[in-house]
Amino acid sequence: MDPREMIAAMMLSAIVLPIVLLGIKLKSRGRAMMFTLAGVICIAYGVYLMVYPYYLDLRSASNAEQVEMYLEKTYPGERWTTMTVPYWEEQYKHLNPYKIDVVFGNEPDAVYTYAVNDKGNVELIGFSTTSDKVDFKHLEENR
């Protein structure tokens, strides 16, 4: 179980457990209301757990599309490859699914990391390389 999932489960139990305990102490109508409230909270959390991965996929696909449009506008005529985090695979769950890595055809040893901010603007947020050279064309244009 992921640490974030553990924290979410502890928060859920910290909310639901007092409601259930209060429901046990109350009489018939209050008991039914408390148990119903606890059930609704648990069902809502279950729905959140089922919908959230699809939301992540949708948002990361939208961000990748925006990065593609930005690259087409900024670097016309160039070729590149974009990579997103495969969030569904277990070994990648700890990575940020909203970051898009780009490798340009004329700089195959450099990886540029782009993200889309809340306003919809594409930003260069990271850069890594395996080369010792210092002049990277796409890095200089973004400064």
Summary of the structure (lengths in Angstrom):
residues: 143
radius of gyration: 23.0
end to end distance: 40.5
largest distance: 75.3
contacts: 340
relative contact order: 0.09
helix: 54%
strand: 20%
